[in-house]
Amino acid sequence: MGEMRHEGEPHSAGFDLRPFYQVFFDEAGENLEAMEQRLLQLDPAAADEEALNAIFRCAHSVKGGAATFGFDDVAALTHEMETLLDRLRRRERMPTATMVDLLLTAGDALKGQLARHQAGGAGDVPDTQALRASIRALADGDVPRPLEAPSTVVAPEAVARSRGATPATRVLAMVVGPLEDLTAVSGLVELFQEIGGLGTIEPLDGGHAADGMRRFKLVTGSSDEELLDLFGFHVAREDVRLEPLGPGHGFFAGAPGAPDASSHATESATESLTDPAAALAVRAGVAPPPARAATAVVPAGAPESSTLRVSVEKVDQLINLVGELVITQAMLAQAAAGVDSVLRQQLVAGLADLERHTRDLRQSVMSIRMIPMSVVFSRFPRMLRELTTKLGKKVEFVTRGEATELDKGMVEKIIDPLTHLVRNSCDHGLEEPAARRAAGKPEAGTLTLAASHQGGQVVIEVHDDGRGLDRGALLAKAREKGLAAPDTLADSEVWNLIFAPGFSTAEVVTDVSGRGVGLDVVMKNITALGGTVEIESAEGWGMAVRVRLPLTLAIMDGMSVAVGSECYILPLSSVIESFQVQPDTIRTIGGTGRVVRVRGEYMPVVALDEVFDVPRFGQPGGGAVVVVVEADGHRAALLVDELLGQQQVVVKNLEANYRRIAGVSGATIMGDGHVALILDAGALARRSRH
C-alpha cells in the first residue's frame, strides 16, 4: 500500500475525488464553527456530557473526511483532538480552561490547513507538531509544554502513521446490496485500495454477484463510521453492512474510535461475533440469516439532511428571472386594464391568479437570500474572549434580535464595520474591573448587540455600559488636529468627530487600537451601503451606536405617484398614509420652509416637483395629495399630484448604470416599458429637516 497523499491530490489510478472536495470543505467548515461555538459555551467546572459528545462528533467528522481525501495534516491534528475529547466524554479526564483554549487554538489551525488545501496547497506548510504534542500531553494527564515557534515540518510518513487509525486491527465482512448497478462496487474497491493505511480488501464471492449482493473481506483498523462515510460516496449507507468475520477481531474495550458499548450496533456486532453460523455463511458467500444481519451504524438521533447547498450565482440568476417575470406580469396587467371584464372574465381571472402567484414566488425567492443576524453575531463571542483576556477586562456579551433577517450581500459587508464597533466598545468604552468597582458598577461590563426591523430598515445597535464619550476630550483632540470644533457644537456633532480619519483619544498605541484607524472605515462602509450611523452617549453610563441599513432587495413593494408628467416609486414600507390637502393648509415658516398640520402635528413639506425640477401643468408650487413617509425616525410630507397605485417593482441599480443621484435609490421598469425612479425616503426626510 502506498503512502497517503499529503496535499490532497486527486488519486491517479482510476478514481478522482476532486468533485467531492467542495462538499468536504463546506461540511468541515460547518463542523469547525459548531465545535468553536460549543467550546465557547462549555463550562469546564460543570461540563455537560451531551456538549462533550457533540464536540467529539464535530472533530470526528472532520477527521473522517480528511482521512478519506488524503489530507494527512488535518487528520493528524484532529486525531489528537479526538483522543482528548474521547477521554473527556468518558470522564477519564476532567475539562479545564487550558484544554478549551488549546482546542480553540487547534480549531484555528485546522481552518488554516483547510484553507491551504482549498487553495490547492499554496503557501507555507503550517507545523502543528508542538500543538499536537500539547494536546497529547493533556490527554495523557501531563502538563503540556508551552507552544513555541514552528520548528520542522512533520514528514508525511510520520503523519500517516499518526492519523486516526485505531490500534486494533479487525477482520470484517462487508455486504453490499442489493444493487441494480454493480459498476459502483468496482469503484468502491478502487477507492479503498487507493487510500493508504486503510488496510486490504478482497472479494469473498469470487467477483460474482448473487441477487445483486456483493461480499468482501476487509482487514482494517478504521472504525465502522469511517468506513461507512467512505463507502457512502458510491452507494447508499443503508446498502452497506459491516460484520465481524470470525471471533476475536472486534474493538478491544476503550480503544479510540470504538463504538459505544451501549449502542445497538455493538450489541448486534457482539451477537454476530458469537454466531458461528453467520460467520460461516459470510465466508461461503451466502446471505446470513435475517435475524442475525447487522445494519449500518448510524448515530442515534442523527437527523436527515434537510438543506441543499446552492451557489450564490444560481440564486442571483433565479432572482433576476423572477424580476423579469414581475415586469412581464405588470405589462400584461396594464395591457388588460381596458379589457371588458364581463366578456373576458376568464382572462381577467387568470391575470389576477398570475399576479398572486408572482407575488408569492417573489417572496419565496427573496427569502432564499435572507440570512439571520445570528450568523453575524456568532462571530463575536470568540473575539471578545480573546480581547478581554488581552485587556484584562470582564465582559458579559448579550445579543437580541438574532432572528432578524438581512440580505446575504448586506450581511457580508456589515461584518467588518460591526467588528470595529465591538472592538472600540471593548477597548475604549468598558472600564477595567477596578475602575468599575470604584464607580459603583459591576465588575463585568455589558456589551449588547441588537438587531430589529424599523420602517423598512434594519437597525443594528452596539451598546455598552462603560464610561461613555467625553465631550471635552473630543473637542480638545479635534482642535489639536486642526478640525473646526467650536463649543457651540451639538452633542450629536461632537460624537460624530470620532469618525474623522486618524481621530483617536487613546494615549497609548496598542495592537488593539490607538492609531485612529477603524471608525472612519465604519462610516465609509456603511455610507457606501446607503446606511446611516447614529451615536447616543451619556458620560459615565455608556454609549450606543445605531447603524441603519436599507433593505436593498432586488424586488420590493412600491407605491407609484405622479408629479407632472413623471412617475416616481415610493417604498411601500416607508409610506405611513396619504390624504388630500387644500393649498391654504400649507403654512410657510422662516421665509422658505413649509409645514402642513396633520391631526395637531406639524410636518415638514417636500415638494417633489421642486426637488427634481419637474415642469407642472396644473397649480404651480404644490400638489393636491400629500404622502407621509417615515425614515430614520422622522416623518415628512411629500407633495404629489396623484396616487397611481401599488405594485411590485424590480430594483435596478442606477449608480452602476449612470451615476448617484441625491434623493434617488434606484430605478425600475414600469408595465408600459417606461423607466421610473425609486425615491430614497431617508434622503427626502433628511432634506426636510434642513
LINSUL-V644265 format. One record per helix or strand of 3 or more residues. SS is the DSSP state (alpha for helix, beta for strand). FROM is the first residue (numbers start at 1). LEN is the number of residues. Records with the same first field share a line. If there is no record, write none. Layout:
# LINSUL-V644265
SS = FROM-LEN / FROM-LEN
This chain:
# LINSUL-V644265
alpha = 18-24 / 44-3 / 49-21 / 72-18 / 97-22 / 129-11 / 156-7 / 183-12 / 224-8 / 237-3 / 264-10 / 276-8 / 290-3 / 312-24 / 345-25 / 374-4 / 380-12 / 408-22 / 433-6 / 471-10 / 491-9 / 519-10 / 572-3 / 583-3 / 608-4 / 654-4 / 681-9
beta = 170-7 / 199-5 / 213-8 / 240-5 / 370-3 / 395-6 / 405-3 / 445-10 / 457-8 / 532-7 / 542-9 / 555-9 / 566-6 / 575-6 / 586-4 / 593-6 / 601-7 / 625-7 / 634-7 / 642-9 / 664-6 / 675-5
